[in-house]
Amino acid sequence: MSEEMLKYEQLVLEEDELVSKIHTCQTAINAVMDAVLKEGKSLHMLMVEDVITMVHGLEIDCQTNLLHLRLKKFLLAYEIR
């Protein structure tokens, strides 16, 4: 397998990991929202907002990394073909 193909395969693995991280963030946010639905105002709403904002920030970071990784992957695919 060529060096370019090995790089491409590595990018695919990194992409899969980022997609999994994004899914995990979305699942965590949904879990907090479900807790709000079940517990209501017994939860400290400022803390709830802080938690979902922090997780959302992590998700945005992963989305940005994924965007750059996909660009790199597409440029590599262009070179390979």
C-alpha positions in Angstrom: 0.0 0.0 0.0 1.4 3.4 -0.9 2.3 6.0 1.7 -0.6 8.2 0.5 -3.1 5.4 1.0 -1.7 4.8 4.5 -2.2 8.5 5.3 -5.7 8.3 3.9 -6.5 5.3 6.0 -5.2 7.1 9.1 -7.4 10.1 8.3 -10.5 7.8 8.0 -9.7 6.4 11.5 -9.4 9.9 12.9 -12.6 11.0 11.2 -14.4 8.0 12.7 -13.1 9.0 16.2 -14.2 12.6 15.8 -17.7 11.5 14.7 -17.9 9.3 17.7 -16.9 12.1 20.0 -19.5 14.4 18.4 -22.1 11.7 18.9 -21.0 11.4 22.6 -21.4 15.1 23.1 -24.9 15.1 21.6 -25.9 12.1 23.8 -24.6 13.9 26.9 -26.5 17.0 26.1 -29.7 15.0 25.5 -29.2 13.2 28.8 -29.0 16.5 30.6 -32.1 17.7 28.8 -33.9 14.5 29.8 -32.9 15.1 33.4 -34.4 18.6 33.2 -37.6 17.1 31.8 -37.7 14.5 34.7 -36.4 16.7 37.6 -37.5 20.2 36.5 -36.6 23.0 38.8 -35.1 20.8 41.5 -32.0 21.0 39.4 -29.8 24.1 39.6 -30.6 25.6 36.2 -27.5 27.8 36.0 -25.3 24.7 36.5 -27.4 22.8 33.9 -26.8 25.7 31.5 -23.1 25.7 32.3 -22.8 22.0 31.8 -24.6 21.9 28.4 -22.7 25.0 27.3 -19.4 23.3 28.1 -20.3 20.1 26.4 -21.6 22.1 23.4 -18.3 23.9 23.2 -16.5 20.5 23.1 -18.8 19.4 20.3 -18.1 22.6 18.3 -14.4 22.0 18.7 -14.8 18.5 17.4 -16.9 19.8 14.5 -14.2 22.3 13.6 -11.5 19.6 13.8 -13.7 17.3 11.7 -14.1 20.0 9.0 -10.4 20.5 8.7 -9.7 16.8 8.7 -12.2 16.2 6.0 -10.6 19.0 3.9 -7.3 17.3 4.3 -8.8 13.9 3.4 -10.4 15.3 0.3 -7.2 17.0 -0.8 -5.3 13.7 -0.3 -7.9 11.8 -2.2 -7.5 14.3 -5.1 -3.7 13.7 -5.1 -4.2 9.9 -5.0 -6.5 9.7 -8.0 
